[in-house]
Amino acid sequence: MATIEYLRTDPDLPPVGVVDRSPITPAKKAVFAGIAILGAVAWAILAIARGENVNAVWIVIAAVSTYIIAYRFYARFIEWKITKPRDDLATPAEILENGKDFMPMDRRVLYGHHFAAIAGAGPLVGPVLAAQMGYLPGTIWIVVGVCLAGAVQDYLVLWASTKRRGRSLGQMARDELGAVGGVAAIVAILVIMMILLAVLALVVVNALGESPWGVFSIAMTIPIALFMGVYLRFLRPGKVGEVSAIGIALLLLAIVSGGWVSETEWGADWFTLSRTTIAWLLIAYGFLASVLPVWLLLAPRDYLSTFMKIGTIGLLAVGILITMPVLKAPAISEFASTGTGPAFAGSLFPFLFITIACGALSGFHALVSSGTTPKLLEKESHARMIGYGGMLMESFVAVMAIITASIIDQHLYFGMNAPLGLTGGTPEKAAAYTNSLGLAGPPATPETFSGAAADVGENTIISRTGGAPTLAVGISEVFHRFLGGESMKSFWYHFAIMFEALFILTTIDAGTRVARFMTSDALGNFGGPLRKFKDPSWRVGAWLCSFIVVAAWGSILLMGVTDPLGGINALYPLFGIANQLLAAVALTVVMTIIVKKGLVKWAWIPGIPLAWDLIVTMTASWQKIFSADPKVGYWKQHSLCQQAQEAGKLCLTAKTPEDVDTVIRNTFIQGTLSIVFAALVLVVAVVGALVCLRAWRSGGGATTESPEEPSKIFAPSGFLATPTEKAVQKEWDELIAAGKVRAPGAAHAHGEAKAEAPA
């Protein structure tokens, strides 16, 4: 029996796909068995060892081994039982190719594009904050959670959207769940996106506040991106590698020159900005990024951020393997049980899972997996590599983040992540506070904090909350050990700040643009004169919707910046809850699709992550709404400060009556949003359950998949082409060279643009 199957849709053309049905060889079985054993040993060492002598390398080995086994076997199992890709069928990118939104993209390029779009602040910040509970709980959830939940969601949403001409998550929810569930899902998605974008921006604000070096370097990336956009479009069209090399060189120059500028009197005056000022500048940037042409700012920033993201994380992994740093954080800290940690309040369950957020499961990814990516997918078989594999890469970023937070001095860690009201803002008070926590290791001294700040070229690092500064300190700690020595610490710190800001800004500007499109569609659905909002070429509508979006997330950002309780400490739990609730919406939609297809026996694949996600998010929402502990409950904080205001007193960490007013306003908004988020998602979940029940009783439901069309293009199914696929590719290349067929993605260049996707 032949093990190689050639897929043909036209007898006059070469195959459009190759299916290799060869059984796994004994050698490969031995390799995978060895990887599994190595991973098991690493997990055993992490679980059993106690004290401060565990090497960070074991976390890397445990994570990578688990990823390999999960991708090879569990993701393939999902492919066999549910997605069943067929490369003889055309994807939306081929059917609706127009050179703008729809276009077949090389699978390797699309993998990088997808990763750049999904990887924001979550995998950087969440694990850093979660490290206050020890390195073990967070590491387990990051690695196991992504294999069973996060990557499953991303893969299945991408598959479902691809089968429906690239429809958005909101539109699929409306199609599958009906009017009530669909409207609840669309409203939930829009409202949740605002809190997500606000917290992403807040992380950037906290990283750049009072840091002239960081502000200058990040500011310079805007003219660099604009130059790259003009260069690529007008000066040297198509020279992606050339402009990327120039951009990276200018980027490194911006980092180095930031240090020079910050040491000058004029540089310190101009670029030492308050957090509020930086917040307003980010709001303005978000608006401009949303309305400017994509090629001018967003595309070149994607080039920069993708190289920075993958390159820096890869270099960090190599650095950990070379330097073999010891974990200074305990496996499990006392804060895991007491819930009194200064980085964020709450016990291990449910708040560890909420805080980790994007590192293991992210609802935001569902917007990308049903947004740009399905419109660029060449072949159905690429969905596993891009959807499941892309999320594994983001999880690896989260693993690197929790390692960097766990290898630095724990007094320094808590001094950086505790609110200003606890640390006092001075080295002396910060040392006294962290020594009162009963942490392992030598006690802190004022020099612990002043020396650490001097090492990285900052005035202070005390209460630099938000996770990003802590991650930068950890990255500089690893890099300086094998790249440049002590004198390079400040460079690597600001390099890391630049890396994080680019990492996050890509998500902010892309997210703002996506939210603008969703707002336009939502307004256009009302019909009448508002129908014009559905026309993306109507610039007035684009400007109005962009203003609505940035006003929404900008107001939440300003609320966080001015929060006396520490904005990130108050908002990040809400961010985590919102993101996980959005994941519940996505998992509900894909589970409904699976049941309606008659695949009830495999509904547990999205069903188990959905059930766990709902338990975690609803428990967290309940506690944030009803908890009598003022460190946890928004409404308890609200009532305490109202009582204090009426008595003419201060409350919590507020230092002035104005601070009390701010806390009252902020906790009211946060508490209200918690109720709205939970209620909307419960509606979606209940409607989804009813739809699944009806479909199960009737033996399935009406399909919402788009009609199948045969494919006329070829692409290898894996990241690397097999010898058989290379031979087929050669046949296609000869036809393309002879002008008998066109290359994928070339339709718009020859005036062959196809129809736009249906609304």
Buried (B, 14 or more C-beta within 10 A) or exposed (E): EEEEEBBEBEEEBBBBBBBEEEEEEEEEEEBBEEBBEBBEBBBEBBEEBEEBEBBBBBBBBBBBBBBBBBBBEBBEEBBEEBBEBBBBBBBBBBBBBBBEBBBBBBBBEBBBBBBBBBBBBBBBBBBBBBBBBBBBBBBBBBBBBBBBBBBBBBBBBBBBBBBBBBBBBBBBBBBBBEEBBBBBBBBBBBBBBBBBBBBBBBBBBBBBBBBBBBBBBBBBBBEBBBBBBBBBBEEEEEEBEEBBEBBBEBBBEBBEBBBEBBEEEEBBEBBBBEBBBBBBBBBEBBBBBBBBEBBBBBBBBBBBBBBBBBEBBEBBBEBBEEBEBEBBBBBBBBBBEEBBBBBBBBBBBBBBBBBBBBBBBBBBBBBBBBBBBBBBBBBBBBBBBBBBBBBBBBBBBBBBBBBBBBBBBBBBBBBBBBBBBBBBEBBEBBBBBBBEBEBEEEEBBBEBBBEBBBBBBBBBBBBBBBBBBBBBBBBBBBBBBEEEEEEBBBBBBBBBBBBBBBBBBBBBBBBBBBBBBBBBBBBBBEEEEBEEBBEBEBEEBBBBBBBBBBEBBBBBBBBBBBBBBBBBBBBBBBBBBBBBBBBBBBBBBBBBBBBBBBBBEBBEBBBBBBBBBBEBBBBBBBBBBBBEEBBBBBBBBBBBBBEBBEEEEBBBBBEEEEBBBBBBBBBBBBBBBBBBBBEBBBBBBBBBBBBBEEBBEEEEBEEBEBEEEEBBBBBBBEEEBBEBBEEBBEEBEEBBEEEEBBBBBBBBEEEEBBEEBEE
